[in-house]
Amino acid sequence: MKVNNKGLFFASLFILLGGFFVMAKYTPQETGQKIPSHQEGFQFKNVWQFSQKSIGFSSPNLADLNLDGVEDIIIGSGIFEHGGHARPIMAIDGKKGTLLWSYNAQSRVFATPFLMDINEDKVKDVLIGTDHCHKGSSKTCPGLWALNGKNGELLWDLRKVNEGFWKGDVPGFNTISKFGDRILFGQSGGGFEPRPPARLFIAHPKTGKILKEFKAEDNGEVYSIPTLFKHNNVWHALFGTGGEVVKGSLYLYDLLKGKTLWSLPEKKKGWISSPLVHSKEKFIFATSVDSGFYKLDFKGNILWKQKVEGFETYSSPALGNFDNKSGLDMVITTAKGVWPRHIEENRIIWMNGKTGKIIDSKVFGLNGYPSPLIFDLNNDGFDEVLVLINLEAKYPENFEIAGSMKSALRIYDGKTREVLFEKNLNGLSAATPIAKDIDRNGKLDLIVPVAGKLLRFELPKRTGPKVYWGQFRGNKGNGIF
């Protein structure tokens, strides 16, 4: 196999961050405009910092693994493809910020850990897969494992359980999703020439036994994490194909009948971000790479479309109330330019959920690959938006460069969209943070991953904030609102 250096594998976009050997820094456009003084009580304080050199792409998840009443953090690692550095899957004590356990994955992890109690010991276990090996397929990667949540010990290995049936000849595993008593996961495809199509699998979570395999109708690559939802008592999978250099379609797939119900093609590029589903109001929000923003019904009819020309996005949208009108609105981050040169500006865009009309737009940073988070800090009925944005774009040849790159966490007020809080960070940002009161003391916590470290911040004031979209793909991590 020959590695295609121009082809994108899911998250290589993060590694490039603006282009080969391109360097750029963010300079605020609003000359002379000061960030307004932060409202009293909204200055988050640092609780702890956990350092591990290869943290970077995997978005974290939460579960109380040591049963101390504080949720712990589970996260993958492996920021660079090459090199002999460790790439562990880790559980980090939410209270102390110390390592509970780690498991050597031997390859990069881009996926968010999927959590469920497999062995019925009342502690959630960890299911997660890796990227391909940088020298091609091997006997160890890509791999997918179930790990004991208490100690990180192996419960099952997909490769061994399905020996003779499954082999690691297609790059990368994306995040696992659950429906009923089954799980669905995919190998994204691409990465090599000729570019292999994605392979999607249905398996039993307690054993890892693969029950079914299928491909997208266009034989495309799938970097978009499938959103699984039940409609008319039938489970459906919603996902996109293609990427920033390969066109693709958004698909709704009937998991019972094993067939495509409808598709929505994009002419030039594909779909990388994970689509969102509002199960009660029965609509879909989806974003294509070239900043096509869609609201659809469950039959695939376009309710509205908004296009921001000259911009590209990889982050998933988030939902909240931003204009004091009935119905949910959408917010997204999108970067100006064409991959791999996102070096001009990043925008945070608020859209009316009913019409698609742009409510507001703010320029901040150069590129924002993490997805936004939504919560109401001051309980005024308007939802604040948290974004994690890179302020520099350059080719990070090593850990030191990636770890020293400038990024910033910013929270916008839900009503005025002025800045409530901003924290400058050292380190490339590519993974989505978490907003949740992990110790149940009434104070909102932020769990923030950047290159080489994981940070916990806490709001000093007990506001009892309402968190509506608190982590990658929502509060339950499944893309369902």
TAVEN-V520634 format. One record per helix or strand of 2 or more residues. SS is the DSSP state (@ for helix, = for strand). FROM is the first residue (numbers start at 1). LEN is the number of residues. If there is no record, write none. Layout:
ss = {SS SS}
from = {FROM FROM}
len = {LEN LEN}
This chain:
ss = {= @ = = = = = = = = = = @ = = = = = = = = = = = = = = = = = = = = = @ = = = = = =}
from = {2 12 24 44 61 72 88 99 114 125 144 154 158 177 182 192 199 210 227 234 249 259 276 283 292 302 311 318 329 346 358 373 384 392 399 406 419 434 445 453 466}
len = {2 5 2 8 3 4 5 6 3 5 4 4 4 3 6 2 5 5 5 7 6 7 3 5 6 6 2 3 8 6 6 4 7 2 6 7 8 3 6 7 4}
